[in-house]
Amino acid sequence: MTMTQEQYDREQQMRAELEAGFTDYAGFVGWVICPAREKCPCGLRGVFKPLKNGRLPMHRHGTYGDPCSGARQKPTTPPLQLRPAATPAP
C-alpha cells in the first residue's frame, strides 16, 4: 500500500510535533519516540514508555525479526508533554 502525498505530509508533520516533545494525547505524557526514525518497525509515530533505566523497550521487525536499532537505546528527544492550550486573541 502506498501513501498519498497528503498522507505522507501529515505523517511528517506528526513526527515533527513528537520530536518537539508535544502530543495531544494525555496517555502519552512522559513517553518517548524511537530514535531509529523511519527504520523503526513501529513507524514514525511509534511511542514507547521508557524503562526504569531510561532506555527504550525492545521492539522488533515482526514477531521474531531483528531488533530495531533504537531498541534499548536512550531516547534522543524529550519526554512528551501535552501541547499548551492556545490562548484566544483579544
PyMOL commands that set and color helices and strands:
alter all, ss='L'
color gray80, all
select helices_A, chain A and resi 5-19+26-28+37-39
alter helices_A, ss='H'
color red, helices_A
select strands_A, chain A and resi 22-23+32-33+47-48+81-82
alter strands_A, ss='S'
color yellow, strands_A
deselect
rebuild
show_as cartoon
